[in-house]
Amino acid sequence: MEKGGLAHLVVEGGELAVRVTPKASRNAVEASGEELRVYVTAVPEGGKANAAVQKLLAKALGVPKSRLELVRGATSRDKVFRLAG
């Protein structure tokens, strides 16, 4: 997905639920309907996959990664990120 391709989802203080697939063959963000799927090549250990998801999602939303906060799902494939103001 291109940089800022999900900019229409940007709402300050809003939360985004994503389904993550670590150890994927490529990094990608896919939106189908109301579901966001994020594929990262990083392994799910030591927070590497979470950091990769945050970076990739921020790029797709067109916001700095420092504005995305992981609020739920640090050890789960289902995660919720909050967009800080």
Backbone atoms as SQL, in Angstrom:
CREATE TABLE atoms (id INTEGER PRIMARY KEY, chain TEXT, resi INTEGER, resn TEXT, atom TEXT, x REAL, y REAL, z REAL);
INSERT INTO atoms VALUES
  (1, 'A', 1, 'MET', 'N', 0.853, -1.164, 0.000),
  (2, 'A', 1, 'MET', 'CA', 0.000, 0.000, 0.000),
  (3, 'A', 1, 'MET', 'C', 0.899, 1.226, 0.000),
  (4, 'A', 2, 'GLU', 'N', 0.513, 2.244, -0.763),
  (5, 'A', 2, 'GLU', 'CA', 1.324, 3.437, -0.879),
  (6, 'A', 2, 'GLU', 'C', 1.285, 4.275, 0.395),
  (7, 'A', 3, 'LYS', 'N', 2.291, 5.153, 0.522),
  (8, 'A', 3, 'LYS', 'CA', 2.375, 6.007, 1.705),
  (9, 'A', 3, 'LYS', 'C', 1.125, 6.875, 1.796),
  (10, 'A', 4, 'GLY', 'N', 0.477, 6.858, 2.949),
  (11, 'A', 4, 'GLY', 'CA', -0.720, 7.655, 3.156),
  (12, 'A', 4, 'GLY', 'C', -1.965, 7.065, 2.521),
  (13, 'A', 5, 'GLY', 'N', -1.890, 5.826, 2.043),
  (14, 'A', 5, 'GLY', 'CA', -3.018, 5.192, 1.367),
  (15, 'A', 5, 'GLY', 'C', -4.226, 4.957, 2.254),
  (16, 'A', 6, 'LEU', 'N', -4.017, 4.982, 3.554),
  (17, 'A', 6, 'LEU', 'CA', -5.124, 4.790, 4.501),
  (18, 'A', 6, 'LEU', 'C', -5.419, 6.069, 5.277),
  (19, 'A', 7, 'ALA', 'N', -5.038, 7.206, 4.712),
  (20, 'A', 7, 'ALA', 'CA', -5.195, 8.487, 5.406),
  (21, 'A', 7, 'ALA', 'C', -6.639, 8.762, 5.797),
  (22, 'A', 8, 'HIS', 'N', -7.588, 8.200, 5.086),
  (23, 'A', 8, 'HIS', 'CA', -9.002, 8.424, 5.414),
  (24, 'A', 8, 'HIS', 'C', -9.395, 7.796, 6.757),
  (25, 'A', 9, 'LEU', 'N', -8.555, 6.918, 7.286),
  (26, 'A', 9, 'LEU', 'CA', -8.840, 6.284, 8.577),
  (27, 'A', 9, 'LEU', 'C', -8.284, 7.069, 9.764),
  (28, 'A', 10, 'VAL', 'N', -7.547, 8.142, 9.481),
  (29, 'A', 10, 'VAL', 'CA', -6.887, 8.905, 10.535),
  (30, 'A', 10, 'VAL', 'C', -7.897, 9.767, 11.288),
  (31, 'A', 11, 'VAL', 'N', -8.111, 9.416, 12.548),
  (32, 'A', 11, 'VAL', 'CA', -8.968, 10.185, 13.457),
  (33, 'A', 11, 'VAL', 'C', -8.215, 10.280, 14.775),
  (34, 'A', 12, 'GLU', 'N', -7.878, 11.503, 15.186),
  (35, 'A', 12, 'GLU', 'CA', -7.117, 11.661, 16.423),
  (36, 'A', 12, 'GLU', 'C', -7.865, 11.052, 17.594),
  (37, 'A', 13, 'GLY', 'N', -7.168, 10.222, 18.357),
  (38, 'A', 13, 'GLY', 'CA', -7.763, 9.531, 19.493),
  (39, 'A', 13, 'GLY', 'C', -8.506, 8.271, 19.086),
  (40, 'A', 14, 'GLY', 'N', -8.609, 8.033, 17.785),
  (41, 'A', 14, 'GLY', 'CA', -9.309, 6.850, 17.288),
  (42, 'A', 14, 'GLY', 'C', -8.466, 5.599, 17.435),
  (43, 'A', 15, 'GLU', 'N', -9.125, 4.459, 17.414),
  (44, 'A', 15, 'GLU', 'CA', -8.426, 3.182, 17.538),
  (45, 'A', 15, 'GLU', 'C', -8.600, 2.374, 16.265),
  (46, 'A', 16, 'LEU', 'N', -7.538, 1.668, 15.898),
  (47, 'A', 16, 'LEU', 'CA', -7.539, 0.810, 14.719),
  (48, 'A', 16, 'LEU', 'C', -7.258, -0.621, 15.142),
  (49, 'A', 17, 'ALA', 'N', -8.139, -1.522, 14.781),
  (50, 'A', 17, 'ALA', 'CA', -7.917, -2.945, 15.051),
  (51, 'A', 17, 'ALA', 'C', -7.253, -3.547, 13.821),
  (52, 'A', 18, 'VAL', 'N', -6.184, -4.295, 14.036),
  (53, 'A', 18, 'VAL', 'CA', -5.473, -4.927, 12.928),
  (54, 'A', 18, 'VAL', 'C', -5.217, -6.393, 13.238),
  (55, 'A', 19, 'ARG', 'N', -5.152, -7.186, 12.201),
  (56, 'A', 19, 'ARG', 'CA', -4.793, -8.607, 12.301),
  (57, 'A', 19, 'ARG', 'C', -3.400, -8.722, 11.699),
  (58, 'A', 20, 'VAL', 'N', -2.454, -9.250, 12.449),
  (59, 'A', 20, 'VAL', 'CA', -1.054, -9.285, 12.039),
  (60, 'A', 20, 'VAL', 'C', -0.620, -10.697, 11.664),
  (61, 'A', 21, 'THR', 'N', 0.145, -10.777, 10.583),
  (62, 'A', 21, 'THR', 'CA', 0.782, -12.029, 10.194),
  (63, 'A', 21, 'THR', 'C', 2.292, -11.807, 10.219),
  (64, 'A', 22, 'PRO', 'N', 2.982, -12.298, 11.277),
  (65, 'A', 22, 'PRO', 'CA', 4.443, -12.167, 11.326),
  (66, 'A', 22, 'PRO', 'C', 5.100, -13.230, 10.450),
  (67, 'A', 23, 'LYS', 'N', 6.384, -13.048, 10.200),
  (68, 'A', 23, 'LYS', 'CA', 7.175, -13.973, 9.370),
  (69, 'A', 23, 'LYS', 'C', 6.537, -14.178, 7.997),
  (70, 'A', 24, 'ALA', 'N', 5.948, -13.116, 7.444),
  (71, 'A', 24, 'ALA', 'CA', 5.345, -13.183, 6.110),
  (72, 'A', 24, 'ALA', 'C', 6.454, -13.063, 5.063),
  (73, 'A', 25, 'SER', 'N', 6.111, -13.341, 3.824),
  (74, 'A', 25, 'SER', 'CA', 7.101, -13.258, 2.754),
  (75, 'A', 25, 'SER', 'C', 7.369, -11.819, 2.328),
  (76, 'A', 26, 'ARG', 'N', 6.470, -10.898, 2.716),
  (77, 'A', 26, 'ARG', 'CA', 6.638, -9.491, 2.348),
  (78, 'A', 26, 'ARG', 'C', 5.949, -8.608, 3.391),
  (79, 'A', 27, 'ASN', 'N', 6.353, -7.348, 3.435),
  (80, 'A', 27, 'ASN', 'CA', 5.681, -6.364, 4.284),
  (81, 'A', 27, 'ASN', 'C', 4.542, -5.754, 3.490),
  (82, 'A', 28, 'ALA', 'N', 3.337, -5.745, 4.051),
  (83, 'A', 28, 'ALA', 'CA', 2.188, -5.187, 3.339),
  (84, 'A', 28, 'ALA', 'C', 1.067, -4.858, 4.311),
  (85, 'A', 29, 'VAL', 'N', 0.245, -3.892, 3.901),
  (86, 'A', 29, 'VAL', 'CA', -0.978, -3.546, 4.627),
  (87, 'A', 29, 'VAL', 'C', -2.116, -3.711, 3.644),
  (88, 'A', 30, 'GLU', 'N', -3.114, -4.486, 4.025),
  (89, 'A', 30, 'GLU', 'CA', -4.270, -4.708, 3.160),
  (90, 'A', 30, 'GLU', 'C', -5.533, -4.332, 3.916),
  (91, 'A', 31, 'ALA', 'N', -6.410, -3.624, 3.237),
  (92, 'A', 31, 'ALA', 'CA', -7.698, -3.241, 3.814),
  (93, 'A', 31, 'ALA', 'C', -8.795, -3.879, 2.983),
  (94, 'A', 32, 'SER', 'N', -9.643, -4.653, 3.643),
  (95, 'A', 32, 'SER', 'CA', -10.787, -5.237, 2.948),
  (96, 'A', 32, 'SER', 'C', -12.015, -5.001, 3.818),
  (97, 'A', 33, 'GLY', 'N', -12.880, -4.147, 3.330),
  (98, 'A', 33, 'GLY', 'CA', -14.046, -3.789, 4.136),
  (99, 'A', 33, 'GLY', 'C', -13.605, -3.029, 5.365),
  (100, 'A', 34, 'GLU', 'N', -13.980, -3.516, 6.520),
  (101, 'A', 34, 'GLU', 'CA', -13.610, -2.858, 7.777),
  (102, 'A', 34, 'GLU', 'C', -12.394, -3.495, 8.428),
  (103, 'A', 35, 'GLU', 'N', -11.810, -4.498, 7.792),
  (104, 'A', 35, 'GLU', 'CA', -10.695, -5.231, 8.385),
  (105, 'A', 35, 'GLU', 'C', -9.367, -4.767, 7.808),
  (106, 'A', 36, 'LEU', 'N', -8.397, -4.550, 8.700),
  (107, 'A', 36, 'LEU', 'CA', -7.032, -4.233, 8.298),
  (108, 'A', 36, 'LEU', 'C', -6.153, -5.430, 8.605),
  (109, 'A', 37, 'ARG', 'N', -5.392, -5.855, 7.610),
  (110, 'A', 37, 'ARG', 'CA', -4.440, -6.947, 7.804),
  (111, 'A', 37, 'ARG', 'C', -3.053, -6.399, 7.512),
  (112, 'A', 38, 'VAL', 'N', -2.125, -6.712, 8.410),
  (113, 'A', 38, 'VAL', 'CA', -0.750, -6.251, 8.255),
  (114, 'A', 38, 'VAL', 'C', 0.157, -7.468, 8.214),
  (115, 'A', 39, 'TYR', 'N', 0.965, -7.542, 7.170),
  (116, 'A', 39, 'TYR', 'CA', 1.923, -8.634, 7.000),
  (117, 'A', 39, 'TYR', 'C', 3.324, -8.060, 7.181),
  (118, 'A', 40, 'VAL', 'N', 4.110, -8.673, 8.066),
  (119, 'A', 40, 'VAL', 'CA', 5.484, -8.215, 8.290),
  (120, 'A', 40, 'VAL', 'C', 6.439, -9.397, 8.222),
  (121, 'A', 41, 'THR', 'N', 7.645, -9.125, 7.749),
  (122, 'A', 41, 'THR', 'CA', 8.652, -10.178, 7.640),
  (123, 'A', 41, 'THR', 'C', 9.355, -10.425, 8.971),
  (124, 'A', 42, 'ALA', 'N', 9.199, -9.518, 9.916),
  (125, 'A', 42, 'ALA', 'CA', 9.856, -9.633, 11.224),
  (126, 'A', 42, 'ALA', 'C', 9.305, -10.822, 12.014),
  (127, 'A', 43, 'VAL', 'N', 10.173, -11.361, 12.859),
  (128, 'A', 43, 'VAL', 'CA', 9.772, -12.482, 13.707),
  (129, 'A', 43, 'VAL', 'C', 9.097, -11.954, 14.976),
  (130, 'A', 44, 'PRO', 'N', 8.157, -12.710, 15.543),
  (131, 'A', 44, 'PRO', 'CA', 7.435, -12.247, 16.733),
  (132, 'A', 44, 'PRO', 'C', 8.181, -12.525, 18.037),
  (133, 'A', 45, 'GLU', 'N', 9.355, -11.951, 18.165),
  (134, 'A', 45, 'GLU', 'CA', 10.107, -12.111, 19.412),
  (135, 'A', 45, 'GLU', 'C', 10.812, -10.800, 19.738),
  (136, 'A', 46, 'GLY', 'N', 10.830, -10.481, 21.000),
  (137, 'A', 46, 'GLY', 'CA', 11.503, -9.262, 21.440),
  (138, 'A', 46, 'GLY', 'C', 10.863, -7.980, 20.931),
  (139, 'A', 47, 'GLY', 'N', 9.597, -8.031, 20.562),
  (140, 'A', 47, 'GLY', 'CA', 8.905, -6.834, 20.090),
  (141, 'A', 47, 'GLY', 'C', 9.236, -6.422, 18.668),
  (142, 'A', 48, 'LYS', 'N', 9.996, -7.261, 17.945),
  (143, 'A', 48, 'LYS', 'CA', 10.402, -6.914, 16.578),
  (144, 'A', 48, 'LYS', 'C', 9.212, -6.806, 15.635),
  (145, 'A', 49, 'ALA', 'N', 8.294, -7.739, 15.726),
  (146, 'A', 49, 'ALA', 'CA', 7.125, -7.708, 14.842),
  (147, 'A', 49, 'ALA', 'C', 6.234, -6.516, 15.181),
  (148, 'A', 50, 'ASN', 'N', 6.054, -6.220, 16.462),
  (149, 'A', 50, 'ASN', 'CA', 5.227, -5.075, 16.852),
  (150, 'A', 50, 'ASN', 'C', 5.815, -3.771, 16.322),
  (151, 'A', 51, 'ALA', 'N', 7.129, -3.622, 16.409),
  (152, 'A', 51, 'ALA', 'CA', 7.786, -2.417, 15.905),
  (153, 'A', 51, 'ALA', 'C', 7.625, -2.310, 14.392),
  (154, 'A', 52, 'ALA', 'N', 7.737, -3.439, 13.699),
  (155, 'A', 52, 'ALA', 'CA', 7.574, -3.441, 12.242),
  (156, 'A', 52, 'ALA', 'C', 6.144, -3.087, 11.849),
  (157, 'A', 53, 'VAL', 'N', 5.176, -3.604, 12.598),
  (158, 'A', 53, 'VAL', 'CA', 3.762, -3.292, 12.332),
  (159, 'A', 53, 'VAL', 'C', 3.519, -1.803, 12.544),
  (160, 'A', 54, 'GLN', 'N', 4.028, -1.256, 13.635),
  (161, 'A', 54, 'GLN', 'CA', 3.841, 0.162, 13.940),
  (162, 'A', 54, 'GLN', 'C', 4.420, 1.031, 12.822),
  (163, 'A', 55, 'LYS', 'N', 5.608, 0.703, 12.367),
  (164, 'A', 55, 'LYS', 'CA', 6.270, 1.475, 11.315),
  (165, 'A', 55, 'LYS', 'C', 5.496, 1.392, 10.002),
  (166, 'A', 56, 'LEU', 'N', 5.090, 0.194, 9.623),
  (167, 'A', 56, 'LEU', 'CA', 4.377, -0.016, 8.366),
  (168, 'A', 56, 'LEU', 'C', 2.997, 0.636, 8.391),
  (169, 'A', 57, 'LEU', 'N', 2.301, 0.509, 9.500),
  (170, 'A', 57, 'LEU', 'CA', 0.967, 1.097, 9.637),
  (171, 'A', 57, 'LEU', 'C', 1.047, 2.628, 9.613),
  (172, 'A', 58, 'ALA', 'N', 2.040, 3.186, 10.285),
  (173, 'A', 58, 'ALA', 'CA', 2.222, 4.642, 10.286),
  (174, 'A', 58, 'ALA', 'C', 2.476, 5.152, 8.872),
  (175, 'A', 59, 'LYS', 'N', 3.283, 4.434, 8.124),
  (176, 'A', 59, 'LYS', 'CA', 3.566, 4.827, 6.740),
  (177, 'A', 59, 'LYS', 'C', 2.291, 4.790, 5.900),
  (178, 'A', 60, 'ALA', 'N', 1.496, 3.740, 6.057),
  (179, 'A', 60, 'ALA', 'CA', 0.256, 3.604, 5.284),
  (180, 'A', 60, 'ALA', 'C', -0.761, 4.679, 5.661),
  (181, 'A', 61, 'LEU', 'N', -0.744, 5.113, 6.923),
  (182, 'A', 61, 'LEU', 'CA', -1.671, 6.143, 7.389),
  (183, 'A', 61, 'LEU', 'C', -1.161, 7.552, 7.095),
  (184, 'A', 62, 'GLY', 'N', 0.136, 7.658, 6.813),
  (185, 'A', 62, 'GLY', 'CA', 0.732, 8.964, 6.547),
  (186, 'A', 62, 'GLY', 'C', 0.942, 9.788, 7.802),
  (187, 'A', 63, 'VAL', 'N', 1.247, 9.109, 8.918),
  (188, 'A', 63, 'VAL', 'CA', 1.494, 9.793, 10.188),
  (189, 'A', 63, 'VAL', 'C', 2.831, 9.315, 10.755),
  (190, 'A', 64, 'PRO', 'N', 3.458, 10.096, 11.647),
  (191, 'A', 64, 'PRO', 'CA', 4.687, 9.629, 12.290),
  (192, 'A', 64, 'PRO', 'C', 4.395, 8.419, 13.181),
  (193, 'A', 65, 'LYS', 'N', 5.329, 7.478, 13.230),
  (194, 'A', 65, 'LYS', 'CA', 5.086, 6.272, 14.036),
  (195, 'A', 65, 'LYS', 'C', 4.969, 6.589, 15.519),
  (196, 'A', 66, 'SER', 'N', 5.509, 7.724, 15.939),
  (197, 'A', 66, 'SER', 'CA', 5.403, 8.117, 17.349),
  (198, 'A', 66, 'SER', 'C', 3.959, 8.440, 17.742),
  (199, 'A', 67, 'ARG', 'N', 3.084, 8.667, 16.775),
  (200, 'A', 67, 'ARG', 'CA', 1.670, 8.960, 17.075),
  (201, 'A', 67, 'ARG', 'C', 0.841, 7.696, 17.229),
  (202, 'A', 68, 'LEU', 'N', 1.396, 6.544, 16.867),
  (203, 'A', 68, 'LEU', 'CA', 0.674, 5.278, 17.011),
  (204, 'A', 68, 'LEU', 'C', 1.099, 4.584, 18.297),
  (205, 'A', 69, 'GLU', 'N', 0.127, 4.268, 19.118),
  (206, 'A', 69, 'GLU', 'CA', 0.397, 3.605, 20.391),
  (207, 'A', 69, 'GLU', 'C', -0.320, 2.259, 20.411),
  (208, 'A', 70, 'LEU', 'N', 0.416, 1.196, 20.705),
  (209, 'A', 70, 'LEU', 'CA', -0.180, -0.134, 20.831),
  (210, 'A', 70, 'LEU', 'C', -0.885, -0.200, 22.180),
  (211, 'A', 71, 'VAL', 'N', -2.213, -0.345, 22.164),
  (212, 'A', 71, 'VAL', 'CA', -2.967, -0.356, 23.420),
  (213, 'A', 71, 'VAL', 'C', -3.408, -1.752, 23.835),
  (214, 'A', 72, 'ARG', 'N', -3.531, -2.659, 22.889),
  (215, 'A', 72, 'ARG', 'CA', -3.911, -4.042, 23.207),
  (216, 'A', 72, 'ARG', 'C', -3.281, -4.990, 22.199),
  (217, 'A', 73, 'GLY', 'N', -2.911, -6.162, 22.679),
  (218, 'A', 73, 'GLY', 'CA', -2.458, -7.218, 21.791),
  (219, 'A', 73, 'GLY', 'C', -0.966, -7.323, 21.592),
  (220, 'A', 74, 'ALA', 'N', -0.176, -6.925, 22.572),
  (221, 'A', 74, 'ALA', 'CA', 1.280, -6.968, 22.434),
  (222, 'A', 74, 'ALA', 'C', 1.786, -8.369, 22.106),
  (223, 'A', 75, 'THR', 'N', 1.105, -9.404, 22.594),
  (224, 'A', 75, 'THR', 'CA', 1.551, -10.776, 22.333),
  (225, 'A', 75, 'THR', 'C', 0.532, -11.551, 21.503),
  (226, 'A', 76, 'SER', 'N', -0.373, -10.843, 20.868),
  (227, 'A', 76, 'SER', 'CA', -1.433, -11.475, 20.086),
  (228, 'A', 76, 'SER', 'C', -1.340, -11.047, 18.626),
  (229, 'A', 77, 'ARG', 'N', -1.944, -11.820, 17.741),
  (230, 'A', 77, 'ARG', 'CA', -2.004, -11.428, 16.329),
  (231, 'A', 77, 'ARG', 'C', -3.051, -10.346, 16.105),
  (232, 'A', 78, 'ASP', 'N', -4.020, -10.253, 17.011),
  (233, 'A', 78, 'ASP', 'CA', -5.041, -9.211, 16.937),
  (234, 'A', 78, 'ASP', 'C', -4.604, -8.052, 17.825),
  (235, 'A', 79, 'LYS', 'N', -4.365, -6.899, 17.213),
  (236, 'A', 79, 'LYS', 'CA', -3.832, -5.748, 17.935),
  (237, 'A', 79, 'LYS', 'C', -4.740, -4.541, 17.760),
  (238, 'A', 80, 'VAL', 'N', -4.657, -3.623, 18.711),
  (239, 'A', 80, 'VAL', 'CA', -5.387, -2.363, 18.631),
  (240, 'A', 80, 'VAL', 'C', -4.380, -1.238, 18.837),
  (241, 'A', 81, 'PHE', 'N', -4.336, -0.323, 17.866),
  (242, 'A', 81, 'PHE', 'CA', -3.474, 0.852, 17.947),
  (243, 'A', 81, 'PHE', 'C', -4.339, 2.089, 18.118),
  (244, 'A', 82, 'ARG', 'N', -3.860, 3.036, 18.934),
  (245, 'A', 82, 'ARG', 'CA', -4.547, 4.316, 19.116),
  (246, 'A', 82, 'ARG', 'C', -3.705, 5.396, 18.450),
  (247, 'A', 83, 'LEU', 'N', -4.378, 6.294, 17.759),
  (248, 'A', 83, 'LEU', 'CA', -3.712, 7.413, 17.108),
  (249, 'A', 83, 'LEU', 'C', -3.724, 8.609, 18.050),
  (250, 'A', 84, 'ALA', 'N', -2.566, 8.923, 18.590),
  (251, 'A', 84, 'ALA', 'CA', -2.445, 10.029, 19.546),
  (252, 'A', 84, 'ALA', 'C', -2.490, 11.365, 18.823),
  (253, 'A', 85, 'GLY', 'N', -2.958, 12.394, 19.536),
  (254, 'A', 85, 'GLY', 'CA', -3.095, 13.740, 18.963),
  (255, 'A', 85, 'GLY', 'C', -1.831, 14.530, 19.003);
